[in-house]
Amino acid sequence: MKKALIDRFITYAKMDTQSNEQNEATPSTQGQFELANLLVKELREIGMMDVTVDDNAYVMATLPANTDKDIPTIGFLAHLDTATDFTGKNVNPQLVENFDGKSLILNEALNVILTPEEFPELPAYKGHTLITTDGTTLLGADNKAGIAEIMTAMHHLIENPEIKHGKIRVAFTPDEEIGRGPHKFDVERFDADYAYTIDGGPLGELQYESFNAAGAHLTFYGNSVHPGTAKDKMVNAGKMAASFINKFPEQEAPEYTEKYEGFYHLISVSGDVEKTEVSYIIRDFDHDSFEAKKETFVKFTEEIKEKYGEASVKLELKDQYYNMREKIEPVMEIVDIAQDAMTNLGITPIIQPVRGGTDGSQLSYMGLPTPNIFTGGENFHGKFEYISVENMEKASTVIVEICKLYEEKHEIQ
């Protein structure tokens, strides 16, 4: 598996598939279609059936059952796009054999160095084969590692027919990083009972809880007047926006929160005296706290209106996704099977909430309960991103083991 994983991942990582929130089309970038078409070709070459790609770059394929048992159809998903936080153009993956666990120079000219002081998990990877960036781009392990791991697991099952399994579906989806991954995903056509996204981080992650999420966009309207004659006439939209921003508790921001703590996250501020726009995301695991956070936005907006007038600010508040726990808890056996698969392989499951988005959050509410499983990567979305090939191999074997366990736990028809 190791060489196949390296070859697949590096091939995928070199393709520029960053999504683009400014483009309303699906996929939002042409590079995602190029990767989708490559995967279609590869899926057919390894022997997958019913391989399709639609007009929106959703790739689907089937591995038929090789048993007579009545087994639920399970799916495995990963996303084509990479994050928009840092450049993903001209990715140049670096292979580090037998890592010594010490500081790792990614780019000498730019003085980009992975250090144990800044990244304390680094020494634990001593002896591993790592794939890193060259210090100028992100790596794209989120989620091209997941794609490589699914592809390699399916190829392994095809080459080893003695491993019995039910019907398996795989899908690769666009635009997850901009929150649109499942928007045009045809759950009925996918035709799986349950699924798993292979989109987590370090070894052992198993996640079935996610944030409740909303986005808030505010537009503040001022009145620009020459500052020399502005007395009692100018209304500064920028200062209005600053007043609004300062209403939020400082400690309820991402940089101060962890575990099950929610937050308000200021994404962007732009504008001038006449008009200023502000964007936030709102996150909380608890439904009541989530609703309270949204009400806070309404309350603070009304306070601005009371001071500056009804037309001074416009609030657009939109839910994005919900905590998938509500839809997964009734079928917790799918989490139990993933946990057993890891335990059988000597991997300690780390069950923790997803402090971020995953396609599974939306898919679970679309009728496809979808927990999330690790890929083996670290420091996603930036130049310090890296992944252990050994842990990628373990992710692939977990996929295989999950397929085996579903077969073992069900009766013959």
C-alpha positions as CSV (number, residue, x, y, z in Angstrom):
1,M,0.0,0.0,0.0
2,K,2.8,2.4,0.9
3,K,4.1,3.1,-2.6
4,A,0.6,3.3,-4.1
5,L,-0.4,5.9,-1.4
6,I,2.7,8.0,-2.0
7,D,2.2,7.9,-5.8
8,R,-1.5,8.7,-5.7
9,F,-1.2,11.4,-3.1
10,I,1.6,13.3,-4.8
11,T,-0.1,13.1,-8.1
12,Y,-3.3,14.6,-6.6
13,A,-1.6,17.1,-4.5
14,K,0.2,18.7,-7.5
15,M,-3.1,19.5,-9.1
16,D,-4.5,23.0,-8.2
17,T,-8.0,22.3,-6.9
18,Q,-8.6,25.2,-4.6
19,S,-12.2,26.2,-4.5
20,N,-13.4,29.8,-5.0
21,E,-16.2,31.2,-2.9
22,Q,-16.6,34.1,-5.3
23,N,-17.7,31.8,-8.1
24,E,-21.3,30.5,-7.8
25,A,-20.7,27.6,-10.3
26,T,-20.3,24.0,-9.2
27,P,-17.5,23.2,-9.1
28,S,-16.2,26.6,-8.4
29,T,-12.8,25.9,-10.1
30,Q,-11.8,24.0,-13.2
31,G,-9.0,22.2,-11.4
32,Q,-11.6,20.2,-9.4
33,F,-13.1,18.9,-12.7
34,E,-9.6,17.9,-13.9
35,L,-9.0,15.8,-10.7
36,A,-12.5,14.4,-11.0
37,N,-11.8,13.2,-14.5
38,L,-8.5,11.7,-13.5
39,L,-10.2,9.8,-10.7
40,V,-12.9,8.5,-13.0
41,K,-10.1,7.1,-15.3
42,E,-8.3,5.5,-12.3
43,L,-11.5,4.0,-10.8
44,R,-12.2,2.3,-14.1
45,E,-8.7,1.1,-14.4
46,I,-8.7,-0.6,-10.9
47,G,-12.0,-2.3,-11.7
48,M,-14.7,-0.3,-9.9
49,M,-18.2,-0.4,-11.5
50,D,-20.8,2.2,-12.3
51,V,-18.2,4.9,-12.4
52,T,-19.8,8.3,-13.2
53,V,-19.0,12.0,-13.0
54,D,-21.8,14.5,-13.4
55,D,-21.9,18.1,-14.7
56,N,-21.0,19.4,-11.2
57,A,-17.9,17.1,-10.8
58,Y,-19.5,14.7,-8.3
59,V,-17.7,11.4,-8.9
60,M,-19.4,8.1,-7.8
61,A,-18.5,4.5,-8.2
62,T,-19.4,1.0,-6.9
63,L,-17.6,-2.0,-5.6
64,P,-20.1,-4.8,-5.9
65,A,-20.7,-7.2,-2.9
66,N,-18.8,-10.5,-3.0
67,T,-21.0,-12.2,-0.3
68,D,-24.6,-13.4,-0.1
69,K,-25.1,-11.8,3.2
70,D,-27.7,-9.0,3.6
71,I,-25.4,-6.2,4.4
72,P,-26.1,-2.4,4.4
73,T,-24.5,-0.5,1.6
74,I,-21.8,1.7,3.0
75,G,-20.1,4.7,1.4
76,F,-16.7,6.4,1.7
77,L,-16.4,10.1,0.7
78,A,-13.6,12.6,0.3
79,H,-13.6,16.1,-1.3
80,L,-11.7,17.3,-4.4
81,D,-11.0,20.9,-3.4
82,T,-8.4,22.3,-1.1
83,A,-8.7,25.2,1.3
84,T,-8.7,28.9,0.4
85,D,-6.7,30.0,3.5
86,F,-3.3,29.7,1.8
87,T,-2.2,29.2,-1.8
88,G,-2.6,25.8,-3.3
89,K,-1.0,26.7,-6.7
90,N,2.2,24.9,-7.7
91,V,2.2,22.5,-4.7
92,N,5.6,20.7,-4.6
93,P,5.4,17.9,-2.1
94,Q,8.6,16.8,-0.3
95,L,9.2,13.2,0.7
96,V,11.1,12.8,4.0
97,E,12.2,9.2,4.6
98,N,12.9,8.0,8.2
99,F,12.2,11.4,9.8
100,D,14.5,12.0,12.8
101,G,11.9,13.7,14.9
102,K,13.8,17.0,15.0
103,S,13.4,20.4,13.3
104,L,12.7,20.0,9.6
105,I,13.7,22.7,7.1
106,L,10.9,23.1,4.6
107,N,12.4,26.1,2.7
108,E,15.9,27.3,3.6
109,A,15.7,30.4,1.5
110,L,12.5,31.6,3.2
111,N,13.5,30.2,6.6
112,V,10.4,28.1,6.9
113,I,11.1,25.4,9.5
114,L,8.9,22.9,11.2
115,T,10.1,22.8,14.8
116,P,9.1,20.7,17.9
117,E,8.9,23.9,19.9
118,E,6.1,25.2,17.7
119,F,4.6,21.9,16.8
120,P,5.0,19.6,19.9
121,E,3.5,16.6,18.2
122,L,6.4,16.4,15.7
123,P,8.8,14.1,17.6
124,A,6.1,11.4,17.7
125,Y,6.7,11.0,14.0
126,K,10.3,9.9,14.4
127,G,11.0,7.1,12.0
128,H,8.0,7.9,9.8
129,T,8.0,8.8,6.1
130,L,6.5,12.3,5.9
131,I,5.2,14.2,3.0
132,T,5.5,18.0,3.6
133,T,5.2,21.2,1.7
134,D,8.1,23.1,0.3
135,G,7.2,26.0,2.6
136,T,5.5,28.1,-0.1
137,T,2.0,26.5,-0.4
138,L,-0.4,24.3,1.6
139,L,0.0,20.6,0.9
140,G,-3.7,19.6,0.3
141,A,-3.7,16.5,2.5
142,D,-7.1,17.9,3.4
143,N,-8.5,16.1,1.5
144,K,-6.4,14.5,-1.1
145,A,-5.0,12.1,1.5
146,G,-8.6,10.9,2.0
147,I,-9.0,10.4,-1.8
148,A,-5.7,8.5,-2.0
149,E,-6.7,6.3,1.0
150,I,-10.1,5.4,-0.4
151,M,-8.7,4.6,-3.8
152,T,-6.0,2.5,-2.3
153,A,-8.5,0.6,0.0
154,M,-10.8,-0.1,-2.9
155,H,-7.9,-1.4,-5.0
156,H,-6.8,-3.6,-2.2
157,L,-10.3,-5.1,-1.8
158,I,-10.5,-5.7,-5.6
159,E,-7.0,-7.4,-5.6
160,N,-7.9,-9.5,-2.5
161,P,-11.4,-11.0,-3.2
162,E,-11.0,-13.4,-0.3
163,I,-11.9,-10.3,1.9
164,K,-15.7,-10.5,2.0
165,H,-17.7,-7.3,1.9
166,G,-21.1,-5.9,1.0
167,K,-21.8,-3.4,-1.7
168,I,-19.6,-0.3,-1.3
169,R,-20.1,3.1,-2.8
170,V,-17.4,5.8,-3.1
171,A,-17.9,9.5,-3.9
172,F,-15.6,12.4,-4.4
173,T,-17.2,15.8,-4.1
174,P,-16.4,19.4,-5.0
175,D,-16.3,22.6,-2.9
176,E,-16.3,21.2,0.6
177,E,-14.0,24.0,1.8
178,I,-16.5,26.7,0.9
179,G,-19.4,24.8,2.5
180,R,-21.1,23.6,-0.6
181,G,-19.9,20.0,-0.8
182,P,-23.3,18.3,-0.4
183,H,-25.4,21.1,-2.0
184,K,-25.8,19.1,-5.3
185,F,-25.0,15.7,-4.0
186,D,-27.7,13.2,-5.0
187,V,-28.2,11.1,-1.9
188,E,-30.8,8.9,-3.6
189,R,-28.5,8.2,-6.5
190,F,-25.6,7.4,-4.2
191,D,-27.9,4.8,-2.6
192,A,-26.0,4.0,0.5
193,D,-27.4,3.3,4.0
194,Y,-24.5,4.9,5.8
195,A,-21.2,6.6,4.9
196,Y,-17.9,7.8,6.3
197,T,-16.0,10.9,5.2
198,I,-12.3,10.2,5.3
199,D,-11.5,13.8,6.2
200,G,-10.1,14.0,9.7
201,G,-6.7,14.8,11.0
202,P,-4.2,12.8,13.1
203,L,-4.2,9.1,13.6
204,G,-7.3,7.7,15.4
205,E,-9.7,10.6,15.0
206,L,-13.3,9.4,14.9
207,Q,-15.9,12.1,14.9
208,Y,-19.7,12.1,14.9
209,E,-20.3,15.5,16.4
210,S,-19.9,18.8,14.6
211,F,-20.7,22.4,15.2
212,N,-24.1,24.0,14.5
213,A,-23.0,26.7,12.0
214,A,-24.3,30.0,10.7
215,G,-22.9,32.9,8.7
216,A,-23.6,36.5,9.4
217,H,-23.0,39.4,6.9
218,L,-23.7,43.0,8.0
219,T,-23.7,46.1,5.9
220,F,-23.4,49.4,7.7
221,Y,-24.5,52.6,5.8
222,G,-23.0,55.9,6.7
223,N,-23.0,59.4,5.3
224,S,-19.7,60.7,3.8
225,V,-19.2,64.5,4.1
226,H,-16.0,66.5,3.7
227,P,-14.3,66.3,7.1
228,G,-13.9,70.0,7.2
229,T,-17.6,70.5,7.3
230,A,-18.7,67.2,8.8
231,K,-20.0,68.4,12.2
232,D,-23.5,67.0,12.8
233,K,-23.6,65.6,9.3
234,M,-21.1,62.8,8.9
235,V,-22.0,59.3,9.9
236,N,-19.0,57.0,9.7
237,A,-20.0,53.4,8.7
238,G,-16.5,52.2,9.6
239,K,-16.9,53.4,13.2
240,M,-20.4,52.0,13.3
241,A,-18.9,48.6,12.3
242,A,-16.2,48.9,15.0
243,S,-18.8,49.7,17.6
244,F,-20.7,46.5,16.6
245,I,-17.6,44.4,16.6
246,N,-16.5,45.6,20.1
247,K,-19.8,44.4,21.6
248,F,-18.7,40.8,21.5
249,P,-16.9,39.2,24.4
250,E,-13.2,38.9,23.5
251,Q,-12.9,35.4,25.0
252,E,-15.7,34.0,22.7
253,A,-13.4,34.0,19.7
254,P,-11.7,31.0,18.1
255,E,-8.3,31.9,19.5
256,Y,-9.6,31.5,23.0
257,T,-11.9,28.4,22.6
258,E,-11.4,24.6,22.4
259,K,-13.2,21.3,22.8
260,Y,-17.0,22.0,23.1
261,E,-16.7,25.8,23.3
262,G,-18.5,27.8,20.6
263,F,-17.4,31.1,19.2
264,Y,-18.0,34.2,17.1
265,H,-15.4,34.5,14.4
266,L,-14.8,37.8,12.6
267,I,-13.9,36.8,9.1
268,S,-13.5,40.1,7.3
269,V,-14.1,43.9,7.4
270,S,-14.0,46.1,4.4
271,G,-15.4,49.5,3.4
272,D,-15.2,53.2,4.1
273,V,-17.2,56.0,5.7
274,E,-20.1,55.6,3.4
275,K,-20.4,51.8,3.5
276,T,-18.7,49.1,5.5
277,E,-19.3,45.3,5.3
278,V,-18.5,42.8,8.1
279,S,-18.7,39.0,7.9
280,Y,-18.8,36.5,10.8
281,I,-19.2,32.8,11.3
282,I,-21.1,31.5,14.3
283,R,-20.3,28.1,15.8
284,D,-21.6,26.1,18.7
285,F,-22.2,22.4,19.5
286,D,-25.2,23.0,21.8
287,H,-28.4,23.9,19.9
288,D,-29.7,26.3,22.5
289,S,-26.4,28.1,22.8
290,F,-26.2,28.3,19.0
291,E,-29.7,29.9,18.8
292,A,-28.6,32.3,21.6
293,K,-25.6,33.4,19.6
294,K,-27.7,34.2,16.6
295,E,-30.1,36.2,18.8
296,T,-27.1,38.1,20.0
297,F,-26.4,39.2,16.5
298,V,-30.0,40.4,16.2
299,K,-29.8,42.2,19.5
300,F,-26.6,44.0,18.7
301,T,-28.0,45.0,15.2
302,E,-31.1,46.5,16.9
303,E,-28.8,48.5,19.2
304,I,-27.0,50.0,16.2
305,K,-30.4,50.8,14.7
306,E,-31.6,52.5,17.8
307,K,-28.5,54.8,17.8
308,Y,-28.1,55.5,14.1
309,G,-31.5,54.8,12.6
310,E,-33.4,51.9,11.1
311,A,-31.6,52.1,7.7
312,S,-28.1,52.2,9.2
313,V,-27.4,48.5,9.1
314,K,-28.6,45.4,7.3
315,L,-28.1,41.9,8.8
316,E,-28.1,38.7,6.7
317,L,-28.1,35.7,9.0
318,K,-28.1,32.2,7.4
319,D,-27.7,28.7,8.9
320,Q,-25.0,26.6,7.2
321,Y,-25.2,23.2,8.8
322,Y,-26.1,21.5,12.1
323,N,-24.5,19.1,14.6
324,M,-24.6,15.7,12.9
325,R,-24.8,14.0,16.3
326,E,-28.6,14.2,16.3
327,K,-28.8,12.1,13.1
328,I,-26.0,9.7,14.0
329,E,-26.9,8.8,17.6
330,P,-29.9,6.7,16.5
331,V,-27.6,4.5,14.4
332,M,-24.6,4.5,16.7
333,E,-23.6,1.1,15.4
334,I,-21.8,2.8,12.5
335,V,-19.6,4.6,15.0
336,D,-19.1,1.4,17.0
337,I,-18.0,-0.5,13.9
338,A,-15.4,2.2,13.0
339,Q,-14.2,2.2,16.6
340,D,-13.9,-1.6,16.5
341,A,-12.0,-1.5,13.2
342,M,-9.4,0.9,14.7
343,T,-9.1,-1.2,17.9
344,N,-8.7,-4.4,15.8
345,L,-5.7,-2.7,14.1
346,G,-4.1,-1.5,17.3
347,I,-5.2,2.1,16.7
348,T,-6.6,4.0,19.8
349,P,-9.8,5.7,18.7
350,I,-9.9,9.4,19.6
351,I,-13.6,10.3,19.7
352,Q,-13.9,14.0,19.7
353,P,-16.1,16.7,18.0
354,V,-15.2,18.2,14.7
355,R,-14.2,21.8,15.4
356,G,-14.9,22.7,11.8
357,G,-17.1,21.7,8.9
358,T,-17.4,18.3,7.2
359,D,-19.6,17.2,4.4
360,G,-21.0,14.7,6.9
361,S,-22.7,17.5,8.8
362,Q,-24.9,18.2,5.9
363,L,-25.2,14.7,4.5
364,S,-26.5,13.4,7.8
365,Y,-29.4,15.8,7.6
366,M,-30.0,14.8,4.0
367,G,-30.7,11.2,5.2
368,L,-27.2,9.8,5.0
369,P,-25.6,9.4,8.5
370,T,-21.9,10.1,7.9
371,P,-19.3,10.1,10.7
372,N,-15.7,11.3,10.0
373,I,-12.5,9.3,10.1
374,F,-8.8,10.4,10.3
375,T,-6.5,10.8,7.3
376,G,-3.3,11.1,9.3
377,G,-2.5,14.7,8.4
378,E,-1.4,17.6,10.6
379,N,-1.6,21.4,10.4
380,F,-4.1,21.6,7.5
381,H,-4.6,24.7,5.4
382,G,-1.1,26.1,5.6
383,K,2.6,25.9,4.8
384,F,3.4,23.7,7.8
385,E,1.0,21.0,6.7
386,Y,2.4,17.5,6.6
387,I,1.2,13.9,6.6
388,S,2.7,10.5,7.7
389,V,2.6,7.9,5.0
390,E,2.4,5.2,7.7
391,N,-0.7,6.8,9.1
392,M,-2.2,7.1,5.6
393,E,-1.6,3.4,5.3
394,K,-3.5,2.8,8.6
395,A,-6.4,4.9,7.3
396,S,-6.6,2.7,4.3
397,T,-6.6,-0.4,6.4
398,V,-9.3,1.0,8.6
399,I,-11.5,1.4,5.5
400,V,-10.8,-2.2,4.6
401,E,-11.5,-3.4,8.2
402,I,-14.8,-1.5,8.3
403,C,-15.9,-3.3,5.2
404,K,-14.9,-6.6,6.7
405,L,-16.7,-6.0,10.0
406,Y,-20.0,-5.1,8.3
407,E,-19.8,-8.5,6.5
408,E,-18.9,-10.4,9.7
409,K,-21.7,-8.8,11.7
410,H,-24.5,-9.7,9.3
411,E,-26.4,-12.9,8.5
412,I,-26.8,-14.7,5.2
413,Q,-30.0,-13.8,3.4
